């Protein structure tokens, strides 16, 4: 970080900052030993950048995108480049690549970036402004971890520099994509090329005119006896002949322009063999490595959205202009209860996610599958609940464009579906937890038998033991 930028930024503090704990001071005590001094410093810078520059820029960015489908998906608001330049000056760039796995990142752990991602989640523009937005983050991790040197030079370097964007293509419209073994987009080899045929939707990033590459999962070996070795991941240049973007899908009416989530078809799309990632049949290995950290990023951004919703909630119930039945809303007991529940739920969810991030840092995402799944299920539901309470406090304004709450709720609702629907994670969690069932049944039975031995030794019968805890009248009847 350049000294002039740092000094200038420090002088431009909101008055309220003197009354509030900084981001580094709000780190949960249980996570503090895992956070470096460097990360503490940059966490405070992230907070100020988001609160003072990104959040005020959100409505301006939306206006610069404009109206009309054609305009919205060809727009690149100049404000974004201004914010990206500012983020680089402050040293806030590519924070997401964990230091224990990648040399290309900014040198932070999953935990440290998770704390930063919470603040990025409070603004629509902050993640892209710092080059930490999905799906680019996960795509860069894939290329950095599994890509060849040629693939890194062609795609990773311009992505790291923020010169291009990328898309992630996995989900398909005609199958149950919650089971990735169902994926049907076919890849077959002809000479030194792979030929792709099929369709994808919810292809995040395909709407952006700067999107240059699609990270695509398809079935390359449908006859392999292992359903987990039938899939491959390949890098497809966005301008390859045979690709058709049919439409952008909306999220409760929001189109997420210019990023977009596209419905895309492949008709004899030919890609050089050199674009295959890691090797044919390695798709599941790659995707599992990609989705683990990505779920943590989503979860922490969702916690940031929940914090923002609670801030709006508190602002509304303390607005002296709004007095239903002659009282401010904070004087209505039910509102304070909702505030308290929101505070508890956000703090509990944060601890769950940070615990998952610590486990990933200790080894890898496979080491933290349970914790990642717990966060994936709990956090979106928590965020939706908190946002909904804020919406209710605002009444009609809460469901309109006059606050960010409605859009936050719409996008928050998708988090219960993306990266695997809640049901998939719950079934797996329940199945793994149930593996303890036989052992626990045997232990409880053993404990009861041991108790009977204690009872016999002390002159008591099993009937006496069962009577313990009953009232005197009940014991007399026995």
N, C-alpha and C positions, 0 to 999 in steps of 0.2 A: 504494500500500500504506500503510495506517495505521501510524504509528510504534509504538503499543502492540502491535499484532498482530505486527509484525516483531520487536520486542524480546522478546516473550514466546516467539515461535517460536525465536529464536536461543538462548534460555536452556534450551530443552528438547531438547538434543542427546543422542544416544546416546553412550556412553563410547567406542565403537569409532570414532566419527567423528574422534577425535583421532589415530587410527592409520591412517586411510585418506585417500587423495586425495579431494578433493571433486569433484563433477561437472565444474565449470569447469576443474579441474586435469587432468582426464582427457581433455579434448578432443584428438583427434589433431592433431599439429603442423601437418599439411598444411591443416587446416580452420580453425585458430585465427585467421588474418588476416581471415576472413570473419565473425567473431562479434563483436558490439558489446559494450561494457562493460555496457549494460543487460541484454543477453541472458545474459552471464556471471553476473550477480547473480541473475537469475530462474532460471537453470538450477540453481543450488545450492538455491534455495528449492523448486523442483519435486522435486529429489532427496529433500530432507528430508521434504517433505509426503508423498511416496509411501512412503518407507521407514518413517516414524514414525507416520503416520496412516492411510494407505490400505491398506497390506498388513496391518496388524493388524485392519483393519475388514473385510477380504474374507470371512472365515468367518462373521462376525456378519451381514453383508449376506445371505449365502446362507441362513442360518437364518431371517432375517426374510421371505424370499420364501415359505418354507413348502413344504408338500407338496400333491400333487394338482394336476391340470391347471387346474382352475377357479381355485383359490387362487393358483397360481403366476403366472398371466397376468392377474390383477387386482390383484396386490400392487404396492405402491410403498413399499419399506422406508424408514422414517423416517430411518435412518442416512444415506441418500443425501442428503437435504436438509440434514442436519447437515454433511456433508462439503462440499457445494456452498457453503454459507454460509462455511465455513472457507476454501475456495479463493478466494472473492471477497475475503475479508478480506486474504488474502496477495497479491492481484493476479494470481492464476492463473486466468484466464478468457478463453476464445476466443483462445488463443495460435496457433491453426492458420491463421488468415487471413493470408496473406503481405502484408507492408507495401507491397511495390511494386505490388500489384494491388488491394488493398481498403483502404478507409478505416475499415471497421467492426471490424477486428481489434485485437490488442493491440500491434501494431507490430514483429513479428518476421519475419525472412525464412524461407523454406522450410528452409534449413539450420539456422537457430536453433531453429525448432520441431521439426525432425527430431531434434535432440539431446535436446530435452525429451520427445518422443514415446517415445524409448527407455525413459525411466524410467516413463512412464505405462504402457508395455507390461508392466511387472513386477507390476501390480496389476489385479484384475478391475474394481475400482470407480473407479480413478483417472481414466480418460478421461472418463467421464460426470460425475464430480465437478468437473472443470474445464471442462465443456461442450465437450469435444474428442473426442467419441465418434462413430464411424461408426454409421449412414450420415448422421447430422446434419451432420457436417463437410462432406462432399461436397455435400450438398443445400443447405447454406447458401452454399457457394461458387457453386453454380449460380444461385441466386436473386440473390446479391450481384452476380454478373458479368453475368447475362443478363436478370434480372427487371425488370419495370416498377416505377415508384415505388409503384403500388397493390399489386403483388405483394409488394414488400419490406415495406410497412406491415402487410399482412395476415399474412404468414408469416415473413419474415426477422426482424423485430424480436422477436416472441415466441420464436423459436428462439434468437436471440442472448442473450436474457434467461434462457433455460433454463426457460421456462414451459410449452413444449410440446415434443413430439418429432415426428420425421418418418420416412417409410419410402422406400425406393428400389425401384422395380419395373421390372425389365428382363428377367430370365431367365424362360423359359417351359418348361412340362413336356413339350410334344409336339413340340419341334423341337430341332435342335442349336444351342443358344444361344451356343456358342463363336464362331459366325459370326452377328454381330448383324444381318446383312441378312436372316436367316431369320425374324426376329420377326414374329409374325402377329397380335397384338392389333390390331384394326381401329379406326380413328377415322374417322368421316365427319361431314360438316357438315350440320346441319339448322337453317336460320335463323341465329340468333346463338349456337348451341350446338354442341359436339362430342359425338357419341354414341360410346361405347366398348363394344366387345364382345370378349371373349377371356379368357384366364387367365394368371396369373403364379405362379411359385413362387420359393422362396428370396428372398422379399420381405422384406428385412431391416428390422425395426422395427415390423412390422404387429401384433405381439403386445402391444405396450405400450399400456395404456389411455390414456396421454397422447399417443399418436400422432394428430395432427390432419390431416396432409396426406401424400399419396402423390405422389412425383415419378415419373411413369409414362412409359415409352417405348412407342410403338405405331406402326403403319403407317398414315399418313394419305394417302399418294399411291402406291398399289401399282403404278400404270402409268407412273410416272416412269421415263424411260430410264436414269437414274442410280440404281443401287441405294443410293447414299449420300444421296439426297434424298427417299427414300420415307418416312423416319421423322420423327416429331416427339416432343417432350417436353412434357407438360402437367401442371399442378398439379391434383390431384384431392382435394377435401376428403374426409376419411376417413368422414364420415357421409353421403355421397351415396347415395341410394337405388339399389339394383341391385348393390351390392358385397357379396360373401359371402366371409368368411374360413372356409375349410373345415377347416384344421388347421395346427398348427405342426410344422415339420420338425426332427428331432433331428440332432445331429452326433455320430456314434458313441455315441448314447444320451443326450447332453447336449442339453437343450431350449433353453438360453440364455434362460430366463425372467428377467424379464418382457418382455424385448426381442423375442425370437422371430424366426423366419424362416417366413413364412406362405405357404400355398397359397391364392391369392385368385382369384376369378372376377368378371368384369364382365358384367352383363346389361343392355344398353341404359342404361348409366350416362351421364347427361347432365351436361355440364360447360360453364359459360359460356365463350364465346370469349375472354374476358379472361384465362382461366387458361392459355392457350397461352404457352409460353416462347420468346421471341425471334422466333417465327414458324414457320408450318408448313414442314416439310422441313428444319429446322435441327437435327434430333435428333442426328445423328452429330457435328456440330460441338460441340454441348453436351456430349455424353457423353465425347468425347475430352478436352475441357477439364477435365471432372470427374475422370476416372480417373487422369490423370497424377500430380497431387499426391497423390491418395488412395493410390496404390500406394507412394509414398514413406512415407506415414504408416503403412501396414500393415507395410512392411519394417522401419522403425525400431522399431515396437512388437514385431515378431517378434525383433529383436535384443535388446530388453529381456527378452523371455521366455527367450531363450537364455542371457543373463547370469544370470537368476534360476535357471535349471536348473543352470548351472555352480556357482552358490553352494550350491545344495542338494547337488550332487555333492560339493563340497569339504567341506561339513559332515558328510556321511555317511561319507566315507573317513577323517575325523578324529574320529569318535565313539568314545571309549574304551570304550564299552559293547559295541561290535560288533567282535568279533575272530574272524573265521573262521580256523580252523587256527592259533589262538594269536597272530595278528598283526592289526594294524589294516590296513584296506584300502589306505591310502596306502603301506604297506610292500610291497604287491604291485606289481611293476613295471608291469604292464599298466594299472593304474589311473592312475598318473602319466603314462603315455604318452597315455591318453585325455584327461586334463586338459590336457596340453600341446597336443594336436591341437585341442581345443575352443577354447582361448585363441587359437590361430592363426586358426582358421576364423571366429570371431566378429570378431576385429579386422580381418581381410581383408574380410569382408562389410560391416562398418561403413564402411570407406573407400569401397567401391563405392557405397553408398547416399548418403553425404555428397557424393561427387562428382556424382551425379545431381541432388541438391538444389541444389548450387552452379550447375550448368548451367541448371536451371529459373530460379533467381534472376537469372541473367545475361540471360535473355530470356523464355522461356516453356516450357511442357511439350513443345511440338513440337520445340523446340531440343534436347531431351534424350531423344528417343524411344529411342535405343539404350541409353543409360545406365539409363533407367527399366526397360526390358525386362530388362536384365542383372540388375538388383536384384530384379525380380519373380521371376525364375527361381532365382537363387542363394540368396537369403536364406531362403525357407521350407525348402528342402532342408537348408541348414546348421542351422537351428533344430531341425528334426526330429532330425537326427543328434545334436546336443548333448543334447537332451531325452532321447533314447533311451539315451544313455550314462548319464545320471543315473538313469533308470528301472532300468537294469540293476544299478547299484550298490546301489539300495534293495531289489532283489528284489521280493518280494510286496508290500511297502509301496508300491513305485513304481507299481504298476498299480491301487492301491486309492485310496479317498478320503482316506487319511491324509496324503498329500502332494498338492500341486497339479499334480504332473507329468503324471498321466494326462489330466486335462482340458486342460492346456497342449498336450499332444501331439495330442489330438483336434482342437482348434481350429487348431493349427498346420498340421495336414494339409489343412485346407480352404483354406489360403492358396495351395496349389499349383493350386487350381481357380478361386477367386474372382478377379474383375477379369481374366478371360481365363486359360484353363488354360496351363500351362507350354508345351505343344506349340505353341500359337499363337504365342507369343513366340519360341520357338526357331526355328520355320520362318521367321518374318520376319527374325530376326537372321541366320540362316544365309543366307537369300536376299540380304540386303543385303551381308553379308560376301563372298558369292560373286561379287558384282559386280566385285570386284577381281581375280578369277581370270585373266581374259584378259591384263590389264596385267601381273600378276605372272609369268605364263608367258612373256610376251614379254621382260620384264626379265631373268629368269633365263637365257633363251636368249641374250640379248645379253651378259650377264655371262660366260657360257661362251665365246662367240665372242671377247670381249675378252681372256679368259684365254689363248685359243689364239694371239692376236696377240702377247701378252706372251711366251708360250713360244717362238714362232718367232723373236722378236727376240733371245732369250737362248739360242738354239741348242738348244732342246728340242722334242721331238715330242709330239703328243697322248698317245702311249703313255707317254712319260716322266712327263707330268703325272698320268696315272691311277695310275702306280706310286708316287707320293708318298704317304708314310704307311705303306707296307708294311714288313714286317720285312726285315732284311738278307738272310735266307735266301730270302724270297719274291722280292726284287729280283734275286738271283743267278739264280734259275730263269728270270726274264724275259730 
